[in-house]
Amino acid sequence: MSVTKEKKAELIAAYKTTDKDNGGSAASQVAVLTERIRNLTEHMKNNHKDQHSKRGLLLMVNRRKKLLAYIKKNNVSEYEDLIKKLGLRK
């Protein structure tokens, strides 16, 4: 259900913006959140009455939405590349 350390490190390495980035950049945070959201969505398909997980899922989706808005405000081309790589929106 959760993202393993190896998978998280892999995502951060793929989406980091600088060499010193250890997962703090908005792009890498969005990538990790997207993976967590996908895992939790699968969980919710089988456990539709799990209200606690549903709340956590909504919080993650909103956090990702805010981070994407921040990226879009500062760098539109980076935003478009990121949503294309992650397969979000269209």
For each residue, the residues with C-beta under 8 A, 3 or more apart:
1: 39 40 43
2: 36 39
3: 7 8 11 32 35 36 39
4: 7 8
5: 8 9
6: 9 10
7: 3 4 10 11 35
8: 3 4 5 11 12 23 32 35
9: 5 6 12 13
10: 6 7 13 14
11: 3 7 8 14 15 28 31 32 35
12: 8 9 15 16 21 22 23 28 31 32
13: 9 10 16
14: 10 11 31
15: 11 12 25 27 28 30 31 82 85
16: 12 13 19 21 22 23 25 27 28
17: 21 25 27 28
18: 21 25
19: 16
20:
21: 12 16 17 18 24 25 28
22: 12 16
23: 8 12 16 28 29 32
24: 21 28 29
25: 15 16 17 18 21 28 29
26: 29 30 67 70 71
27: 15 16 17 30 31 71 78 82
28: 11 12 15 16 17 21 23 24 25 31 32
29: 23 24 25 26 32 33 67
30: 15 26 27 33 34 64 67 68 71 82 86
31: 11 12 14 15 27 28 34 35 82 86
32: 3 8 11 12 23 28 29 35 36
33: 29 30 36 37 60 63 64 67
34: 30 31 37 38 64 86 88
35: 3 7 8 11 31 32 38 39
36: 2 3 32 33 39 40 60
37: 33 34 40 41 57 60 61 64
38: 34 35 41 42
39: 1 2 3 35 36 42 43
40: 1 36 37 43 44 53 56 57 60
41: 37 38 44 45 57
42: 38 39 45 46
43: 1 39 40 46 47 50 53
44: 40 41 47 48 50 53 54 57
45: 41 42 48
46: 42 43
47: 43 44 50 53
48: 44 45
49:
50: 43 44 47 53 54
51: 54 55
52: 55 56
53: 40 43 44 47 50 56 57
54: 44 50 51 57 58
55: 51 52 58 59
56: 40 52 53 59 60
57: 37 40 41 44 53 54 60 61
58: 54 55 61 62
59: 55 56 62 63
60: 33 36 37 40 56 57 63 64
61: 37 57 58 64 65
62: 58 59 65 66
63: 33 59 60 66 67
64: 30 33 34 37 60 61 67 68
65: 61 62 68 69
66: 62 63 69 70
67: 26 29 30 33 63 64 70 71
68: 30 64 65 71 72 79 82 83 88
69: 65 66 72 73
70: 26 66 67 73 74
71: 26 27 30 67 68 74 75 78 79 82
72: 68 69 75 76 79
73: 69 70
74: 70 71 78
75: 71 72 78 79
76: 72 79 80
77: 80 81
78: 27 71 74 75 81 82
79: 68 71 72 75 76 82 83
80: 76 77 83 84
81: 77 78 84 85
82: 15 27 30 31 68 71 78 79 85 86
83: 68 79 80 86 87 88 89
84: 80 81 87
85: 15 81 82
86: 30 31 34 82 83
87: 83 84
88: 34 68 83
89: 83
90:
